[in-house]
Amino acid sequence: MQPTISPERWLEHLDAWKQTDLTQADYCRMHGLRTNQFWYWKSKLQSQAPVTKQKITSGFAIAQFETVTATQQTLSVTLPDGTTLNDIDAANIKVAAQLLEVLR
């Protein structure tokens, strides 16, 4: 009586047979397998999903982001009499220029 062979072992036999140029019958003779069982397991295992571990992912990805806050560059102007104009930036540069023209 032949010992029971697990489905995983049959899968190993099928993979090994595919690597050879042997017929199924010749492979079975070389390994002491019954050809009818070989054909049964070949048919059964090919119709099922592969017996391999698959990594299952959730479909979500980890995202990393960095918030970059642009620092607004400002200008300060101090006149010879000590008057100071602070926080001059691109939004108010024209007003600051007009003010400096008047103060000149």
Order of alpha helices (4+ residues) and beta strands (2+ residues): alpha-alpha-alpha-beta-beta-alpha
